[in-house]
Amino acid sequence: MPVEIADQLTALAAHHRRTLTGQIIWLIKQAHQELKKAQDGEFEMFKKMSPQERETFFTREGHDLMTLRLQQEGA
């Protein structure tokens, strides 16, 4: 009887690990999609700004990344 209970608990733990792993993967994918949407929105805003506004609004690193993306997309 204790062996059966231990087997059941082991199976239950394995199921919960798989379920939890699946939920973590889903959350990571959702976060990635939200980040991509935010980056795309920021890029659209960047494209509409004047060079002076870009310099003011974005950090040097952000400005460089957006400028590189702009060049890559040929816009």
N, C-alpha and C positions, 0 to 999 in steps of 0.2 A: 504494500500500500504506500509507504513513504517513497518508494522508487517511482511509482505512478504519479504521485503528486509532484515530485521533483521533475519528472519528464514534462508534465503539464505546465509547470511554472517555467521551465526552460523554453518550451514552445511559445508560451505567452510572451516571455521576454523577447524572444527572437522576432515575433510578430510586431511588438511595439517598437523595437529597434528599426525594423524595416519601415514601419509607418512614420516614425519620427524622422528617419533619414529622408523619406519621400517628402515630408512636410518642409524640412530644411531646404531641400533642393528646390521645391516649389517657391519658397520664400526668396531664395537667392535669385531665381529666374524673374520673379515679380520685381524685385529691387533693381535688377539689371534693366528691365523694360522701362521702369520709371526713370532711371538715370538716363537712359537713351532718349526718352521723351524730353526730359529737362535739357539735355545737351542740344538736342535738335531745336528746341524753342529758343534757347540762348543763341544758337547760331543764326537763326532767322532774325532775331533782334539785332545781332551784330551786323548782318548784311544790310540792314536798313539804316544803320547809324553812319554819321559822317566820320571821317578819320579822327577829328578832334574828340567827338563823343566816345569813340572806341578807346582812345588813349585815356580818357577820364574814367570811363565805366569799368574797364577790364584791367586786371592786374597785368603786369608785363608778361607773365607766363601764359595767362589766359588769352591775352591779345595775340601772342605768338602762335598759340595753338589754333585760334580761330582764323588767323591770317593764313596759316598753312592749310587748313581745311578749305578755305575759300579758294586758294590756289589749286588745290587738288581737284575741286569740283569745277574749276574753270568759270566760276561766277564772277 
